[in-house]
Amino acid sequence: MGEHIIKLPDVGEGVAEAELVEWHVKIGDMVREDTVLAAVMTDKATVEIPSPVDGEILWLGAEIGDTVAIGSPIVRLKVAGEGNVVADTKSPEVTAA
């Protein structure tokens, strides 16, 4: 099992951010590819954000009414396979007390 992070996509020419107006899912929900996850509003339109993959919702990255920058993580899913999250392979640092 892996994790997949969904970032707020570019929703229009010249748009740098959007307001989250509605969640269509909650933590723990199972979603299929193309399931609508959320709706965001720009100064030009309201846009639905679909899931690009099947998975289980682990985390929602904004509250309704929040302004979210394009490219910011908005959803984390548990998915079959590796997902798109790269594991941190560095060894933990040990510090002396």
MOPAC internal coordinates of N, CA, C and O (Angstrom, degrees):
PM7 1SCF
backbone

  N    0.0000 0     0.00 0     0.00 0    0    0    0
  C    1.4551 1     0.00 0     0.00 0    1    0    0
  C    1.5199 1   109.11 1     0.00 0    2    1    0
  O    1.2310 1   121.14 1   -38.43 1    3    2    1
  N    1.2966 1   115.43 1   141.57 1    3    2    1
  C    1.4521 1   121.11 1   178.15 1    5    3    2
  C    1.5142 1   110.26 1  -128.69 1    6    5    3
  O    1.2310 1   121.22 1     5.49 1    7    6    5
  N    1.3161 1   115.27 1  -174.51 1    7    6    5
  C    1.4552 1   120.99 1   177.36 1    9    7    6
  C    1.5201 1   109.33 1  -124.41 1   10    9    7
  O    1.2310 1   121.37 1   -32.07 1   11   10    9
  N    1.3127 1   114.98 1   147.93 1   11   10    9
  C    1.4600 1   121.81 1   179.80 1   13   11   10
  C    1.5233 1   107.51 1  -128.65 1   14   13   11
  O    1.2310 1   120.42 1   -55.09 1   15   14   13
  N    1.3279 1   116.80 1   124.91 1   15   14   13
  C    1.4601 1   121.47 1   177.22 1   17   15   14
  C    1.5194 1   108.61 1   -98.50 1   18   17   15
  O    1.2310 1   121.20 1   -48.67 1   19   18   17
  N    1.3212 1   115.31 1   131.33 1   19   18   17
  C    1.4604 1   121.14 1   176.18 1   21   19   18
  C    1.5201 1   106.97 1  -106.07 1   22   21   19
  O    1.2310 1   121.30 1   -54.65 1   23   22   21
  N    1.3282 1   115.13 1   125.35 1   23   22   21
  C    1.4607 1   121.20 1   179.38 1   25   23   22
  C    1.5209 1   109.06 1  -103.08 1   26   25   23
  O    1.2310 1   120.96 1   -27.25 1   27   26   25
  N    1.3354 1   115.77 1   152.75 1   27   26   25
  C    1.4597 1   119.53 1   177.37 1   29   27   26
  C    1.5217 1   108.48 1   -62.77 1   30   29   27
  O    1.2310 1   120.38 1   -61.99 1   31   30   29
  N    1.3356 1   116.88 1   118.01 1   31   30   29
  C    1.4661 1   119.42 1  -177.53 1   33   31   30
  C    1.5244 1   111.82 1   -75.29 1   34   33   31
  O    1.2310 1   121.12 1   -13.30 1   35   34   33
  N    1.3178 1   115.46 1   166.70 1   35   34   33
  C    1.4606 1   121.47 1   173.63 1   37   35   34
  C    1.5266 1   106.60 1   -66.74 1   38   37   35
  O    1.2310 1   120.40 1   -66.82 1   39   38   37
  N    1.3189 1   116.84 1   113.18 1   39   38   37
  C    1.4620 1   120.78 1  -173.37 1   41   39   38
  C    1.5248 1   113.72 1   -99.97 1   42   41   39
  O    1.2310 1   120.26 1  -176.87 1   43   42   41
  N    1.3155 1   117.11 1     3.13 1   43   42   41
  C    1.4566 1   119.24 1   177.71 1   45   43   42
  C    1.5110 1   111.68 1   172.28 1   46   45   43
  O    1.2310 1   121.12 1   -24.56 1   47   46   45
  N    1.2965 1   115.46 1   155.44 1   47   46   45
  C    1.4558 1   121.45 1  -178.06 1   49   47   46
  C    1.5259 1   110.84 1   -61.42 1   50   49   47
  O    1.2310 1   120.92 1   -56.00 1   51   50   49
  N    1.3201 1   115.84 1   124.00 1   51   50   49
  C    1.4535 1   121.12 1   176.84 1   53   51   50
  C    1.5196 1   114.87 1    79.03 1   54   53   51
  O    1.2310 1   119.74 1  -173.94 1   55   54   53
  N    1.3329 1   118.09 1     6.06 1   55   54   53
  C    1.4584 1   121.24 1  -179.35 1   57   55   54
  C    1.5267 1   108.84 1   -90.84 1   58   57   55
  O    1.2310 1   120.24 1   -54.32 1   59   58   57
  N    1.3410 1   117.15 1   125.68 1   59   58   57
  C    1.4652 1   121.57 1  -178.05 1   61   59   58
  C    1.5193 1   112.55 1  -101.87 1   62   61   59
  O    1.2310 1   120.30 1   161.29 1   63   62   61
  N    1.3398 1   117.03 1   -18.71 1   63   62   61
  C    1.4577 1   121.09 1  -177.65 1   65   63   62
  C    1.5211 1   109.29 1  -156.03 1   66   65   63
  O    1.2310 1   121.65 1   -14.08 1   67   66   65
  N    1.3353 1   114.45 1   165.92 1   67   66   65
  C    1.4603 1   120.43 1   178.89 1   69   67   66
  C    1.5221 1   108.53 1  -146.78 1   70   69   67
  O    1.2310 1   120.73 1   -25.39 1   71   70   69
  N    1.3256 1   116.20 1   154.61 1   71   70   69
  C    1.4629 1   121.55 1   177.69 1   73   71   70
  C    1.5235 1   109.22 1   -94.80 1   74   73   71
  O    1.2310 1   120.62 1   -50.69 1   75   74   73
  N    1.3411 1   116.41 1   129.31 1   75   74   73
  C    1.4615 1   120.66 1   175.58 1   77   75   74
  C    1.5204 1   107.90 1   -73.48 1   78   77   75
  O    1.2310 1   120.43 1   -60.78 1   79   78   77
  N    1.3377 1   116.79 1   119.22 1   79   78   77
  C    1.4615 1   119.81 1  -177.58 1   81   79   78
  C    1.5247 1   113.31 1  -108.96 1   82   81   79
  O    1.2310 1   120.16 1   161.22 1   83   82   81
  N    1.3485 1   117.30 1   -18.78 1   83   82   81
  C    1.4669 1   118.35 1  -179.48 1   85   83   82
  C    1.5192 1   110.87 1  -163.26 1   86   85   83
  O    1.2310 1   120.86 1   -44.99 1   87   86   85
  N    1.3377 1   115.96 1   135.01 1   87   86   85
  C    1.4626 1   121.85 1   168.23 1   89   87   86
  C    1.5173 1   107.29 1   -95.86 1   90   89   87
  O    1.2310 1   120.02 1   -43.51 1   91   90   89
  N    1.3174 1   117.57 1   136.49 1   91   90   89
  C    1.4643 1   122.69 1   174.81 1   93   91   90
  C    1.5228 1   110.59 1  -102.58 1   94   93   91
  O    1.2310 1   120.32 1   177.76 1   95   94   93
  N    1.3514 1   117.00 1    -2.24 1   95   94   93
  C    1.4636 1   122.53 1  -178.29 1   97   95   94
  C    1.5238 1   109.08 1  -135.18 1   98   97   95
  O    1.2310 1   121.42 1   -11.73 1   99   98   97
  N    1.3433 1   114.90 1   168.27 1   99   98   97
  C    1.4621 1   120.60 1   173.98 1  101   99   98
  C    1.5250 1   108.23 1  -137.83 1  102  101   99
  O    1.2310 1   120.41 1   -14.42 1  103  102  101
  N    1.3238 1   116.83 1   165.58 1  103  102  101
  C    1.4594 1   121.38 1   179.43 1  105  103  102
  C    1.5288 1   109.03 1   -57.77 1  106  105  103
  O    1.2310 1   121.01 1   -46.04 1  107  106  105
  N    1.3290 1   115.67 1   133.96 1  107  106  105
  C    1.4621 1   121.93 1  -179.04 1  109  107  106
  C    1.5179 1   113.86 1    97.69 1  110  109  107
  O    1.2310 1   120.03 1   163.40 1  111  110  109
  N    1.3406 1   117.54 1   -16.60 1  111  110  109
  C    1.4674 1   120.23 1   178.76 1  113  111  110
  C    1.5239 1   110.70 1   -67.00 1  114  113  111
  O    1.2310 1   120.92 1   -36.55 1  115  114  113
  N    1.3192 1   115.86 1   143.45 1  115  114  113
  C    1.4615 1   122.45 1   171.24 1  117  115  114
  C    1.5264 1   106.59 1   -94.24 1  118  117  115
  O    1.2310 1   120.62 1   -48.97 1  119  118  117
  N    1.3335 1   116.42 1   131.03 1  119  118  117
  C    1.4601 1   120.45 1  -179.93 1  121  119  118
  C    1.5192 1   110.03 1  -124.62 1  122  121  119
  O    1.2310 1   121.01 1   -24.96 1  123  122  121
  N    1.3087 1   115.68 1   155.04 1  123  122  121
  C    1.4600 1   123.08 1   176.19 1  125  123  122
  C    1.5247 1   107.74 1  -107.91 1  126  125  123
  O    1.2310 1   121.04 1   -18.75 1  127  126  125
  N    1.3090 1   115.62 1   161.25 1  127  126  125
  C    1.4536 1   120.16 1   175.00 1  129  127  126
  C    1.5255 1   109.21 1   -52.68 1  130  129  127
  O    1.2310 1   120.28 1   -42.79 1  131  130  129
  N    1.3146 1   117.07 1   137.21 1  131  130  129
  C    1.4665 1   126.18 1   179.87 1  133  131  130
  C    1.5253 1   114.58 1    77.88 1  134  133  131
  O    1.2310 1   119.51 1  -179.16 1  135  134  133
  N    1.3527 1   118.55 1     0.84 1  135  134  133
  C    1.4631 1   120.25 1   172.25 1  137  135  134
  C    1.5264 1   108.26 1   -63.90 1  138  137  135
  O    1.2310 1   120.06 1   -45.67 1  139  138  137
  N    1.3265 1   117.48 1   134.33 1  139  138  137
  C    1.4626 1   120.41 1   177.94 1  141  139  138
  C    1.5267 1   108.58 1   -73.25 1  142  141  139
  O    1.2310 1   120.89 1   -56.55 1  143  142  141
  N    1.3362 1   115.89 1   123.45 1  143  142  141
  C    1.4610 1   121.97 1  -178.60 1  145  143  142
  C    1.5188 1   112.02 1   -91.59 1  146  145  143
  O    1.2310 1   120.87 1   137.84 1  147  146  145
  N    1.3248 1   115.95 1   -42.16 1  147  146  145
  C    1.4598 1   120.66 1  -173.16 1  149  147  146
  C    1.5177 1   110.09 1  -156.67 1  150  149  147
  O    1.2310 1   121.58 1   -13.75 1  151  150  149
  N    1.3308 1   114.58 1   166.25 1  151  150  149
  C    1.4624 1   121.25 1   171.94 1  153  151  150
  C    1.5223 1   107.33 1  -122.91 1  154  153  151
  O    1.2310 1   121.13 1   -45.16 1  155  154  153
  N    1.3260 1   115.44 1   134.84 1  155  154  153
  C    1.4590 1   121.18 1   177.06 1  157  155  154
  C    1.5217 1   108.72 1  -123.68 1  158  157  155
  O    1.2310 1   121.33 1   -27.79 1  159  158  157
  N    1.3325 1   115.06 1   152.21 1  159  158  157
  C    1.4561 1   120.09 1  -178.40 1  161  159  158
  C    1.5244 1   109.22 1  -121.15 1  162  161  159
  O    1.2310 1   121.46 1   -48.89 1  163  162  161
  N    1.3210 1   114.82 1   131.11 1  163  162  161
  C    1.4605 1   121.02 1   172.75 1  165  163  162
  C    1.5225 1   106.84 1  -106.18 1  166  165  163
  O    1.2310 1   120.61 1     3.43 1  167  166  165
  N    1.3152 1   116.44 1  -176.57 1  167  166  165
  C    1.4634 1   118.55 1   176.86 1  169  167  166
  C    1.5295 1   111.51 1   -71.33 1  170  169  167
  O    1.2310 1   120.47 1   171.42 1  171  170  169
  N    1.3480 1   116.71 1    -8.58 1  171  170  169
  C    1.4595 1   120.46 1  -176.78 1  173  171  170
  C    1.5258 1   114.55 1  -110.78 1  174  173  171
  O    1.2310 1   119.84 1   149.63 1  175  174  173
  N    1.3453 1   117.91 1   -30.37 1  175  174  173
  C    1.4657 1   119.58 1  -173.50 1  177  175  174
  C    1.5221 1   111.22 1  -165.43 1  178  177  175
  O    1.2310 1   121.12 1   -15.86 1  179  178  177
  N    1.3392 1   115.47 1   164.14 1  179  178  177
  C    1.4585 1   121.78 1   169.33 1  181  179  178
  C    1.5198 1   106.87 1   -99.94 1  182  181  179
  O    1.2310 1   120.81 1   -48.26 1  183  182  181
  N    1.3450 1   116.05 1   131.74 1  183  182  181
  C    1.4582 1   121.89 1  -173.55 1  185  183  182
  C    1.5241 1   109.05 1  -125.69 1  186  185  183
  O    1.2310 1   120.24 1   -45.35 1  187  186  185
  N    1.3395 1   117.15 1   134.65 1  187  186  185
  C    1.4607 1   121.51 1   175.17 1  189  187  186
  C    1.5223 1   109.32 1   -88.44 1  190  189  187
  O    1.2310 1   120.76 1   -40.27 1  191  190  189
  N    1.3396 1   116.16 1   139.73 1  191  190  189
  C    1.4619 1   122.33 1  -179.78 1  193  191  190
  C    1.5299 1   108.19 1  -106.65 1  194  193  191
  O    1.2310 1   119.67 1   -67.39 1  195  194  193
  N    1.3520 1   118.23 1   112.61 1  195  194  193
  C    1.4615 1   120.93 1   179.94 1  197  195  194
  C    1.5285 1   112.01 1   -89.93 1  198  197  195
  O    1.2310 1   120.82 1   -20.58 1  199  198  197
  N    1.3198 1   116.04 1   159.42 1  199  198  197
  C    1.4594 1   120.75 1   174.68 1  201  199  198
  C    1.5248 1   109.03 1   -80.79 1  202  201  199
  O    1.2310 1   120.10 1   -45.89 1  203  202  201
  N    1.3346 1   117.42 1   134.11 1  203  202  201
  C    1.4591 1   119.67 1   177.11 1  205  203  202
  C    1.5312 1   113.05 1   -82.69 1  206  205  203
  O    1.2310 1   120.24 1   170.87 1  207  206  205
  N    1.3474 1   117.15 1    -9.13 1  207  206  205
  C    1.4692 1   121.71 1  -175.44 1  209  207  206
  C    1.5263 1   110.48 1  -144.46 1  210  209  207
  O    1.2310 1   120.99 1   -15.04 1  211  210  209
  N    1.3448 1   115.71 1   164.96 1  211  210  209
  C    1.4626 1   122.20 1   170.88 1  213  211  210
  C    1.5216 1   108.36 1   -80.62 1  214  213  211
  O    1.2310 1   119.79 1   -33.78 1  215  214  213
  N    1.3363 1   118.00 1   146.22 1  215  214  213
  C    1.4563 1   119.67 1   175.57 1  217  215  214
  C    1.5131 1   112.93 1   171.68 1  218  217  215
  O    1.2310 1   121.47 1     5.15 1  219  218  217
  N    1.3344 1   114.80 1  -174.85 1  219  218  217
  C    1.4662 1   122.74 1   178.59 1  221  219  218
  C    1.5205 1   108.77 1  -111.29 1  222  221  219
  O    1.2310 1   120.36 1   -47.63 1  223  222  221
  N    1.3253 1   116.92 1   132.37 1  223  222  221
  C    1.4633 1   121.74 1  -179.84 1  225  223  222
  C    1.5278 1   109.40 1   -68.97 1  226  225  223
  O    1.2310 1   120.73 1   -58.66 1  227  226  225
  N    1.3460 1   116.20 1   121.34 1  227  226  225
  C    1.4643 1   121.77 1   177.80 1  229  227  226
  C    1.5228 1   112.34 1  -103.02 1  230  229  227
  O    1.2310 1   120.42 1   149.28 1  231  230  229
  N    1.3412 1   116.81 1   -30.72 1  231  230  229
  C    1.4619 1   120.88 1  -171.07 1  233  231  230
  C    1.5172 1   109.28 1  -156.40 1  234  233  231
  O    1.2310 1   120.72 1   -39.88 1  235  234  233
  N    1.3265 1   116.24 1   140.12 1  235  234  233
  C    1.4595 1   122.52 1   173.40 1  237  235  234
  C    1.5204 1   107.07 1  -115.83 1  238  237  235
  O    1.2310 1   120.25 1   -51.93 1  239  238  237
  N    1.3148 1   117.14 1   128.07 1  239  238  237
  C    1.4553 1   121.55 1  -168.80 1  241  239  238
  C    1.5076 1   117.22 1   -93.25 1  242  241  239
  O    1.2310 1   119.49 1  -170.10 1  243  242  241
  N    1.3215 1   118.59 1     9.90 1  243  242  241
  C    1.4637 1   119.83 1   179.01 1  245  243  242
  C    1.5234 1   109.25 1  -158.40 1  246  245  243
  O    1.2310 1   121.65 1   -19.75 1  247  246  245
  N    1.3171 1   114.46 1   160.25 1  247  246  245
  C    1.4660 1   121.74 1   175.18 1  249  247  246
  C    1.5264 1   108.42 1  -102.51 1  250  249  247
  O    1.2310 1   120.50 1   -24.71 1  251  250  249
  N    1.3200 1   116.66 1   155.29 1  251  250  249
  C    1.4603 1   120.47 1   176.11 1  253  251  250
  C    1.5279 1   108.20 1   -57.42 1  254  253  251
  O    1.2310 1   121.12 1   -47.47 1  255  254  253
  N    1.3243 1   115.46 1   132.53 1  255  254  253
  C    1.4618 1   121.54 1  -178.11 1  257  255  254
  C    1.5152 1   113.53 1    97.58 1  258  257  255
  O    1.2310 1   120.16 1   164.99 1  259  258  257
  N    1.3551 1   117.30 1   -15.01 1  259  258  257
  C    1.4659 1   120.40 1   178.49 1  261  259  258
  C    1.5250 1   110.46 1   -70.82 1  262  261  259
  O    1.2310 1   121.16 1   -33.80 1  263  262  261
  N    1.3290 1   115.39 1   146.20 1  263  262  261
  C    1.4573 1   121.57 1   171.53 1  265  263  262
  C    1.5226 1   107.17 1   -94.12 1  266  265  263
  O    1.2310 1   120.94 1   -53.23 1  267  266  265
  N    1.3358 1   115.80 1   126.77 1  267  266  265
  C    1.4585 1   122.02 1  -174.35 1  269  267  266
  C    1.5275 1   109.19 1  -118.94 1  270  269  267
  O    1.2310 1   120.47 1   -48.13 1  271  270  269
  N    1.3269 1   116.72 1   131.87 1  271  270  269
  C    1.4641 1   121.36 1   178.66 1  273  271  270
  C    1.5252 1   110.18 1   -75.16 1  274  273  271
  O    1.2310 1   120.71 1   -35.64 1  275  274  273
  N    1.3202 1   116.25 1   144.36 1  275  274  273
  C    1.4619 1   121.52 1   174.62 1  277  275  274
  C    1.5306 1   107.90 1   -56.99 1  278  277  275
  O    1.2310 1   120.34 1   -46.36 1  279  278  277
  N    1.3286 1   116.95 1   133.64 1  279  278  277
  C    1.4606 1   121.79 1  -179.80 1  281  279  278
  C    1.5183 1   114.34 1    91.51 1  282  281  279
  O    1.2310 1   119.99 1   174.01 1  283  282  281
  N    1.3374 1   117.63 1    -5.99 1  283  282  281
  C    1.4667 1   120.56 1   178.33 1  285  283  282
  C    1.5239 1   110.32 1   -78.66 1  286  285  283
  O    1.2310 1   120.02 1   -37.31 1  287  286  285
  N    1.3457 1   117.57 1   142.69 1  287  286  285
  C    1.4687 1   120.05 1   176.21 1  289  287  286
  C    1.5294 1   110.23 1   -63.50 1  290  289  287
  O    1.2310 1   120.76 1   -47.40 1  291  290  289
  N    1.3385 1   116.15 1   132.60 1  291  290  289
  C    1.4656 1   119.19 1   178.12 1  293  291  290
  C    1.5241 1   112.74 1  -120.90 1  294  293  291
  O    1.2310 1   119.94 1   156.23 1  295  294  293
  N    1.3486 1   117.71 1   -23.77 1  295  294  293
  C    1.4638 1   121.20 1  -179.01 1  297  295  294
  C    1.5237 1   108.90 1  -144.06 1  298  297  295
  O    1.2310 1   121.04 1   -37.92 1  299  298  297
  N    1.3328 1   115.61 1   142.08 1  299  298  297
  C    1.4726 1   121.23 1   171.87 1  301  299  298
  C    1.5247 1   106.69 1  -121.29 1  302  301  299
  O    1.2310 1   121.13 1   -51.11 1  303  302  301
  N    1.3413 1   115.44 1   128.89 1  303  302  301
  C    1.4634 1   122.61 1  -178.99 1  305  303  302
  C    1.5178 1   110.98 1  -116.41 1  306  305  303
  O    1.2310 1   120.41 1   -33.05 1  307  306  305
  N    1.3332 1   116.83 1   146.95 1  307  306  305
  C    1.4656 1   121.64 1   166.28 1  309  307  306
  C    1.5189 1   105.63 1   -91.02 1  310  309  307
  O    1.2310 1   120.71 1   -53.23 1  311  310  309
  N    1.3468 1   116.24 1   126.77 1  311  310  309
  C    1.4584 1   121.06 1  -175.38 1  313  311  310
  C    1.5224 1   111.07 1  -128.78 1  314  313  311
  O    1.2310 1   120.67 1   -20.88 1  315  314  313
  N    1.3341 1   116.32 1   159.12 1  315  314  313
  C    1.4608 1   121.12 1   171.90 1  317  315  314
  C    1.5244 1   107.12 1   -71.00 1  318  317  315
  O    1.2310 1   119.97 1   -34.85 1  319  318  317
  N    1.3081 1   117.67 1   145.15 1  319  318  317
  C    1.4618 1   120.16 1  -179.14 1  321  319  318
  C    1.5147 1   111.08 1    86.40 1  322  321  319
  O    1.2310 1   121.00 1    21.08 1  323  322  321
  N    1.3305 1   115.69 1  -158.92 1  323  322  321
  C    1.4550 1   120.94 1  -172.54 1  325  323  322
  C    1.5200 1   115.04 1   -84.79 1  326  325  323
  O    1.2310 1   119.18 1   155.09 1  327  326  325
  N    1.3102 1   119.18 1   -24.91 1  327  326  325
  C    1.4552 1   120.28 1  -175.68 1  329  327  326
  C    1.5159 1   111.08 1    73.10 1  330  329  327
  O    1.2310 1   120.62 1    17.52 1  331  330  329
  N    1.3421 1   116.41 1  -162.48 1  331  330  329
  C    1.4638 1   119.97 1  -179.37 1  333  331  330
  C    1.5231 1   112.69 1  -120.22 1  334  333  331
  O    1.2310 1   120.14 1  -168.43 1  335  334  333
  N    1.3388 1   117.33 1    11.57 1  335  334  333
  C    1.4607 1   121.37 1   179.15 1  337  335  334
  C    1.5159 1   108.33 1   -96.12 1  338  337  335
  O    1.2310 1   120.80 1   -57.39 1  339  338  337
  N    1.3253 1   116.08 1   122.61 1  339  338  337
  C    1.4574 1   120.92 1   179.52 1  341  339  338
  C    1.5246 1   108.20 1   -85.87 1  342  341  339
  O    1.2310 1   120.83 1   -54.39 1  343  342  341
  N    1.3219 1   116.03 1   125.61 1  343  342  341
  C    1.4647 1   120.62 1   179.60 1  345  343  342
  C    1.5186 1   109.68 1   -69.60 1  346  345  343
  O    1.2310 1   120.78 1   -34.78 1  347  346  345
  N    1.3112 1   116.12 1   145.22 1  347  346  345
  C    1.4627 1   121.84 1   176.42 1  349  347  346
  C    1.5214 1   107.58 1   -77.08 1  350  349  347
  O    1.2310 1   120.47 1   -66.74 1  351  350  349
  N    1.3270 1   116.71 1   113.26 1  351  350  349
  C    1.4639 1   120.45 1  -175.67 1  353  351  350
  C    1.5216 1   112.46 1   -96.19 1  354  353  351
  O    1.2310 1   120.10 1  -176.53 1  355  354  353
  N    1.3209 1   117.42 1     3.47 1  355  354  353
  C    1.4620 1   120.35 1   178.63 1  357  355  354
  C    1.5213 1   109.74 1   -70.93 1  358  357  355
  O    1.2310 1   120.95 1   -32.56 1  359  358  357
  N    1.3137 1   115.78 1   147.44 1  359  358  357
  C    1.4582 1   120.30 1   175.10 1  361  359  358
  C    1.5174 1   108.50 1   -74.13 1  362  361  359
  O    1.2310 1   120.00 1   -36.18 1  363  362  361
  N    1.3258 1   117.61 1   143.82 1  363  362  361
  C    1.4624 1   118.67 1   177.91 1  365  363  362
  C    1.5260 1   110.11 1   -63.34 1  366  365  363
  O    1.2310 1   121.41 1   -38.31 1  367  366  365
  N    1.3203 1   114.91 1   141.69 1  367  366  365
  C    1.4587 1   119.12 1   178.85 1  369  367  366
  C    1.5195 1   109.58 1   -80.36 1  370  369  367
  O    1.2310 1   121.10 1   -39.51 1  371  370  369
  N    1.3228 1   115.51 1   140.49 1  371  370  369
  C    1.4546 1   120.88 1   177.82 1  373  371  370
  C    1.5172 1   107.40 1  -106.74 1  374  373  371
  O    1.2310 1   120.85 1   -51.57 1  375  374  373
  N    1.3274 1   115.99 1   128.43 1  375  374  373
  C    1.4573 1   119.51 1   178.91 1  377  375  374
  C    1.5174 1   109.16 1  -116.46 1  378  377  375
  O    1.2310 1   121.23 1   -37.15 1  379  378  377
  N    1.3030 1   115.26 1   142.85 1  379  378  377
  C    1.4682 1   120.34 1   179.11 1  381  379  378
  C    1.5171 1   109.43 1   -78.65 1  382  381  379
  O    1.2310 1   121.02 1   -35.88 1  383  382  381
  N    1.3147 1   115.65 1   144.12 1  383  382  381
  C    1.4693 1   120.01 1  -179.52 1  385  383  382
  C    1.5070 1   110.81 1   -86.22 1  386  385  383
  O    1.2310 1   120.10 1   180.00 1  387  386  385

